Amino acid sequence: MQNVTKRRAYKISEVAEQLSVSLTKAKELTAEGGPIKSFTIGRSRRVSAAALDAYIAAREAAELANAS
């Protein structure tokens, strides 16, 4: 049996893949002050799995609120 661990942080290109958006849009969303909280490691920007999950949950809640 393999030891499977959940990713804790994603590169911006991986965020783009996860959200099915362009790299440019992912960069906009994760820019400083953007809706997806991110952090830097050296010169690289990363997004925690928790921040990505929180963004998705907020978007889903907003869609539900607009539907009613």
Wavefront OBJ file of the C-alpha trace (Angstrom):
o trace
v 0.000 0.000 0.000
v 1.301 3.446 -0.954
v 1.480 6.270 1.513
v -0.675 8.984 -0.106
v -0.394 12.489 1.306
v -2.524 15.448 0.316
v -0.713 18.355 -1.295
v -0.440 21.286 1.075
v 0.597 23.964 -1.423
v 0.254 24.490 -5.155
v 2.178 26.425 -7.788
v 0.172 29.059 -9.640
v 0.173 26.893 -12.764
v -1.344 24.080 -10.694
v -4.004 26.460 -9.350
v -4.863 27.337 -12.960
v -5.242 23.627 -13.727
v -7.358 22.987 -10.626
v -9.737 25.841 -11.495
v -9.670 25.260 -15.272
v -8.647 28.861 -15.933
v -5.762 30.436 -17.806
v -2.424 31.033 -16.142
v -3.026 34.781 -16.489
v -6.356 34.518 -14.643
v -4.751 32.386 -11.911
v -2.054 35.031 -11.484
v -4.732 37.729 -11.157
v -6.631 35.708 -8.550
v -3.507 35.023 -6.488
v -1.863 38.432 -6.774
v -1.287 40.283 -3.520
v -4.685 41.400 -2.269
v -6.493 39.035 -4.631
v -9.364 36.750 -3.670
v -7.127 33.672 -3.313
v -4.661 34.062 -0.455
v -1.117 33.160 -1.460
v 2.400 33.339 -0.100
v 5.935 33.360 -1.448
v 8.806 30.972 -1.009
v 11.835 32.773 -2.333
v 10.633 34.198 -5.646
v 7.893 31.600 -6.148
v 4.261 32.193 -5.227
v 2.278 29.330 -3.692
v -1.338 28.751 -2.660
v -2.204 26.503 0.249
v -4.773 23.772 -0.270
v -6.849 25.412 2.478
v -6.830 28.794 0.666
v -7.871 27.153 -2.592
v -10.644 25.215 -0.834
v -11.837 28.418 0.879
v -11.992 30.280 -2.442
v -13.979 27.498 -4.085
v -16.383 27.308 -1.121
v -16.894 31.090 -1.213
v -17.629 30.990 -4.949
v -20.119 28.166 -4.472
v -21.844 30.053 -1.641
v -22.070 33.188 -3.790
v -23.619 31.207 -6.645
v -26.183 29.680 -4.296
v -27.036 33.091 -2.836
v -27.528 34.549 -6.314
v -29.729 31.626 -7.355
v -32.292 32.284 -4.637
l 1 2 3 4 5 6 7 8 9 10 11 12 13 14 15 16 17 18 19 20 21 22 23 24 25 26 27 28 29 30 31 32 33 34 35 36 37 38 39 40 41 42 43 44 45 46 47 48 49 50 51 52 53 54 55 56 57 58 59 60 61 62 63 64 65 66 67 68
